[in-house]
Amino acid sequence: MTGPGPASARSGAGARWRAPSVALAFLFGALFFERLSGQTGFDPDGYHQMALFREWLRTGTLPLHDTFAFTHTVVPAVQHEWGAGALLYGIATTLGGPGIMLARWLISVAAALLATRTARRRAPAVVVAFCAPFAIILGQVGFTTIRAGLYTMLFLAVLLAAIESDRDEARPGRFLLVYLPIVALWINLHGGWIVGVAAVALHAIEQALRRRPLRHLIAALAATPLLMALTPYGRLYFVGWWRSVTFPRDQIGEWAPLYRSSYVMGLAAFGLAILFLVYALARRGPRALPGLAFVLATAWAAWRHERHVALFALAWFCAVPGYLAATPLGELLEAGVARRRVAEVLTVAAVAVGVALIVVAAPRHPFRLRIPAQGSDLATRGVVYPAGAVAYLAETKFHGRLVTSFLNGGFVIWKLHPAALVSFDGRYEVAYAPEVLDEDDTLHRARPGWREVLARYAPDAVLVARNEPLAAALPDSSGLARFYRDDAYEVWARPALGLPPVDRTGAVIPSPFP
């Protein structure tokens, strides 16, 4: 009569834990969904990347000399994200906006699931759930629509999973079958592949210190330069890669130090993430924390450059739940959910909050691609595309030099090339000399010397957002006249062009994709 008792108890305990486990998974899936639901605007880098691939198809040759700009460009112009442009071009021209959003969500969910699976290898579900919100809040900036960095999030998750598996059991063939194709593809999609290589290199050092097998890791690292040379650029890829690594980016906002960020919630999450890391280090010591070197390296990179916060979030989430599992905090979390009343309350609360998050996210149309082009979009301080102004220039058959900006230049290239040559776009380290960024900043902010820059450029027209200081400065003896205006952008041009004046103030501007 007593035999079935323990088994029944275990079954009941398992059933009680399954409910909060599923509820927590739902909650943090909903949080991930809500945090990403507002990031549905097409990334400006996508336009110039697609334009490059279109030019390759048109000419039959991958351009090494820039054909899009009239300002000072460099040779060779090595676009290390050419593959991202090829993928975007294929999706955009066949499936349009819905295809872009489908790809964005599939890649994002795949990266999140891989990271969660890696975290679960060394930590119970409740500890992983405890860490999840910090990782989501920090990592959300990496899940854009669709920036090439999104591929880095996915491939880094794949490599971290492979590294974790290699720690448990070194299987050289399996590791190389993951590393070689992933890194070969990654190198053609985004410059963030170097982070994956760094993760493997630090893992190799750790394995050497632990006297574990590492020949396959050395072989993988030794093969990386060959994979670099196998890109369409051949040996010129090394020139472009070194240029991108060493190029100054001090004036680009996302490369600013994290402590200057206005994202208060992200700063708080970063501080707490570091606090839990220090706590685990103090309780267990560095030898008991596998992968610690890579987590610390990404933390340092994130502190130096806000752009790298998402990489830290991914590395932290894959490792730190395992660090915390064998600490008093981890034991406290497990003991808490083992109590029936706590498990019941947690389940109800998780479901309720998860539903609320989905309700919040739904009105944002998370599966609809946005191309912001209205005057009201200027208030968001995000990217606003000159859809109306570019349509006007296309209708009037504009040909010539057009002053653009870092954010809107790629859109102009995609829509107007080869009729229009731009002054600047988002291919900063790929195509432009360093001084062009300074000139662009001086011009659009109407800083002292802007007239000299404009005179040197001798443009046929200027494309300017209405909230830029340049828009207010242009009427002051620029020698240009305004020919087009809507709530977001204006076009100023040489009167000799004879462009027809158009005022679309108050009109809704169509913004078709692609």
Residue pairs with C-beta under 8 A, 6 or more apart in sequence:
13 338
16 340
16 343
17 337
17 338
17 343
19 343
19 347
20 126
20 337
20 343
20 346
20 347
20 350
21 125
21 126
23 346
23 347
23 348
23 350
23 351
23 354
24 125
24 126
24 129
24 346
24 350
25 125
25 129
26 350
26 351
26 354
27 129
27 350
27 351
27 353
27 354
27 357
28 129
28 132
28 133
28 136
29 354
30 353
30 354
30 355
30 357
30 358
30 361
31 132
31 133
31 136
31 354
31 357
32 108
32 112
32 136
33 357
33 358
33 361
33 366
34 357
34 358
34 360
34 361
35 136
35 137
35 140
36 108
36 140
36 143
36 366
37 361
37 362
37 364
37 366
38 361
38 364
38 366
39 140
39 143
39 144
39 145
40 101
40 145
40 364
40 365
40 366
40 367
40 368
40 369
40 370
41 145
41 369
41 370
41 371
41 372
41 382
41 383
42 100
42 145
42 146
42 369
42 370
42 371
42 513
43 144
43 145
43 146
43 147
43 383
44 383
44 385
44 407
44 408
44 410
44 411
44 425
44 426
45 81
45 147
45 148
45 410
45 426
46 84
46 85
46 88
46 92
46 146
46 147
46 410
47 410
47 411
47 413
47 414
47 415
48 68
48 85
48 409
48 410
48 413
48 414
48 425
48 426
48 427
49 79
49 81
49 82
49 84
49 85
49 88
49 89
49 148
49 410
50 85
50 88
50 89
50 92
50 414
50 514
51 68
51 85
51 410
51 413
51 414
51 417
52 63
52 79
52 82
52 85
53 82
53 85
53 86
53 88
53 89
54 89
54 414
55 63
55 67
55 417
56 62
56 63
56 82
62 82
62 232
62 233
63 77
64 75
64 76
64 77
64 78
64 233
64 236
65 73
65 75
65 76
65 77
66 73
66 74
66 75
66 77
66 431
67 417
67 418
68 413
68 417
68 421
68 422
68 425
68 431
69 409
69 421
69 422
69 423
69 424
69 425
69 431
69 432
70 401
70 421
70 422
70 423
70 457
71 423
71 424
71 432
71 433
71 436
71 439
71 457
72 432
72 433
72 435
72 436
73 431
73 432
73 433
74 243
74 431
74 432
74 433
76 233
76 236
76 239
76 240
77 240
77 427
77 430
77 431
78 233
78 236
78 237
78 239
78 240
78 241
78 243
78 430
79 85
79 240
79 427
79 430
79 431
80 187
80 188
80 190
80 191
80 231
80 237
80 240
80 241
80 244
80 430
81 148
81 189
81 190
81 191
82 188
82 231
82 232
83 185
83 188
83 189
84 146
84 148
84 151
84 189
84 190
87 103
87 189
88 100
88 146
91 99
91 100
91 103
92 99
92 100
92 513
92 514
93 514
95 102
96 513
96 514
97 368
97 369
97 513
98 367
98 369
100 145
100 146
100 369
100 513
101 145
101 367
101 368
101 369
103 146
104 143
104 144
104 145
104 146
104 150
105 367
107 146
107 150
107 151
107 153
107 154
108 143
108 150
108 153
110 154
110 157
111 143
111 150
111 153
111 154
111 157
111 314
114 154
114 157
114 158
114 160
114 161
115 135
115 157
115 160
115 314
115 317
115 318
116 128
116 132
116 317
117 161
118 157
118 160
118 161
118 164
118 318
119 128
119 131
119 317
119 318
119 319
119 321
119 322
120 128
120 321
121 164
121 168
121 322
122 164
122 321
122 322
122 325
123 131
123 321
123 322
123 324
123 325
123 330
124 325
124 330
124 333
124 334
126 333
126 334
126 336
126 337
127 321
127 324
127 325
127 330
127 333
127 334
128 321
130 321
130 324
130 333
131 276
131 316
131 317
131 320
131 321
131 324
132 317
133 269
134 269
134 272
134 273
134 276
134 313
134 316
134 317
135 273
135 313
135 314
135 316
135 317
136 313
137 265
137 266
137 269
138 266
138 269
138 270
138 273
138 309
138 310
138 312
138 313
138 316
139 153
139 309
139 310
139 313
139 314
139 317
140 310
141 266
141 306
141 309
141 310
142 149
142 150
142 152
142 153
142 309
142 310
142 311
142 313
142 314
143 150
143 153
143 310
144 150
145 369
148 189
148 190
148 192
149 190
149 192
149 310
151 186
151 189
151 190
151 192
152 186
152 189
152 190
152 192
152 193
152 195
152 196
152 311
153 310
153 311
153 314
155 182
155 183
155 185
155 186
155 193
155 196
156 192
156 195
156 196
156 199
156 311
156 314
156 315
157 314
157 318
158 178
158 182
159 178
159 179
159 182
159 196
159 199
159 200
160 199
160 291
160 314
160 315
160 318
161 318
162 174
162 175
162 178
162 179
163 199
163 200
163 203
163 291
164 291
164 318
165 171
165 174
165 175
166 175
166 203
166 207
166 217
167 203
167 207
167 212
167 290
167 291
170 207
170 212
170 213
170 216
172 213
172 215
172 216
172 219
173 216
175 216
175 217
175 220
176 216
176 219
176 220
179 200
179 220
180 220
180 223
180 227
182 196
183 193
183 196
183 197
183 220
183 224
183 227
184 227
184 230
186 192
186 193
186 196
187 193
187 227
187 228
187 231
187 237
188 231
188 232
191 241
191 244
191 245
192 311
194 245
195 298
195 311
197 221
197 224
198 294
198 297
199 294
199 315
200 217
200 220
200 221
201 221
202 291
202 293
202 294
202 297
203 217
203 291
203 294
204 214
204 217
204 218
204 221
205 293
206 290
206 291
206 293
207 213
207 214
207 217
208 214
228 237
228 238
228 241
229 235
229 237
229 238
231 237
233 240
240 430
243 429
244 429
244 430
247 428
247 429
247 434
248 434
249 255
249 428
249 429
251 437
251 438
251 441
252 406
252 428
252 437
253 306
254 305
254 306
254 307
255 305
255 306
255 307
256 305
256 306
257 303
257 304
257 305
257 306
258 266
258 267
258 270
258 302
258 303
258 304
258 305
258 306
258 309
259 267
259 303
260 306
261 267
261 306
263 306
266 309
270 302
270 309
270 312
273 312
273 313
273 316
273 320
274 299
276 320
276 324
276 329
277 295
277 299
277 316
277 320
277 323
279 324
279 327
279 329
280 289
280 320
280 323
280 324
280 327
281 289
281 292
281 323
283 327
283 328
284 323
284 326
284 327
286 292
288 323
288 326
289 319
289 323
290 319
290 322
291 315
291 318
291 319
292 319
294 315
294 319
295 312
295 315
295 316
295 319
295 320
298 308
298 311
298 312
298 314
298 315
298 316
299 312
299 316
301 308
301 311
301 312
302 308
302 309
302 311
302 312
324 330
336 342
337 343
337 346
369 513
371 385
371 387
371 511
371 512
371 513
372 380
372 382
372 383
372 384
372 385
372 511
373 384
373 385
373 386
373 387
373 388
373 488
373 509
373 510
373 511
374 384
374 487
374 488
374 508
374 509
375 466
375 486
375 487
375 488
376 487
377 384
377 488
378 384
378 465
378 466
378 467
378 487
378 488
383 407
383 408
384 408
384 465
384 488
384 489
385 408
385 411
385 511
386 408
386 411
386 412
386 463
386 465
386 488
386 489
387 411
387 509
387 510
387 511
387 512
388 484
388 486
388 488
388 489
388 504
388 507
388 509
388 510
389 463
389 484
389 486
389 488
389 489
389 490
389 491
390 411
390 412
390 415
390 416
390 463
391 510
392 484
392 491
392 502
393 402
393 416
393 420
393 461
393 484
393 491
394 415
394 416
394 419
396 499
396 500
397 419
398 416
398 419
398 420
398 460
398 461
398 497
398 499
399 419
399 420
399 460
400 420
400 421
400 459
400 460
400 461
400 497
401 420
401 421
401 423
401 457
401 458
401 459
401 460
401 461
402 412
402 416
402 420
402 421
402 422
402 423
402 459
402 460
402 461
402 462
402 463
403 422
403 423
403 443
403 454
403 457
403 459
403 461
403 462
403 463
403 464
404 412
404 422
404 423
404 424
404 425
404 463
405 424
405 440
405 444
405 463
405 465
406 424
406 425
406 426
406 428
406 437
406 440
407 426
408 425
408 463
408 465
409 422
409 423
409 424
409 425
409 426
410 425
410 426
410 427
412 420
412 422
412 425
412 463
413 422
413 425
414 514
423 436
423 439
423 440
423 443
423 457
423 459
424 432
424 436
424 437
424 439
424 440
425 431
428 437
439 453
441 447
442 448
442 449
442 450
442 453
443 450
443 453
443 454
443 470
444 464
444 468
444 469
444 470
445 468
445 469
445 470
446 468
446 469
446 470
446 472
446 473
450 470
450 473
451 478
454 462
454 478
460 493
460 494
460 497
461 480
461 491
461 492
461 493
461 494
461 497
461 499
462 470
462 474
462 478
462 480
462 491
462 492
462 493
463 489
463 490
463 491
464 470
464 471
464 474
464 489
464 490
464 491
464 492
465 471
465 488
465 489
466 485
466 487
466 488
466 489
466 490
471 490
474 480
474 482
474 492
475 482
478 492
479 494
480 492
480 493
480 494
480 495
481 492
481 493
481 494
481 495
482 490
482 491
482 492
482 501
483 491
483 492
483 493
483 499
483 500
483 501
483 502
484 490
484 491
484 499
484 501
484 502
484 503
484 504
485 491
485 502
485 503
485 504
485 505
486 504
486 505
486 507
486 509
487 504
487 505
487 506
487 507
487 509
488 509
491 499
493 499
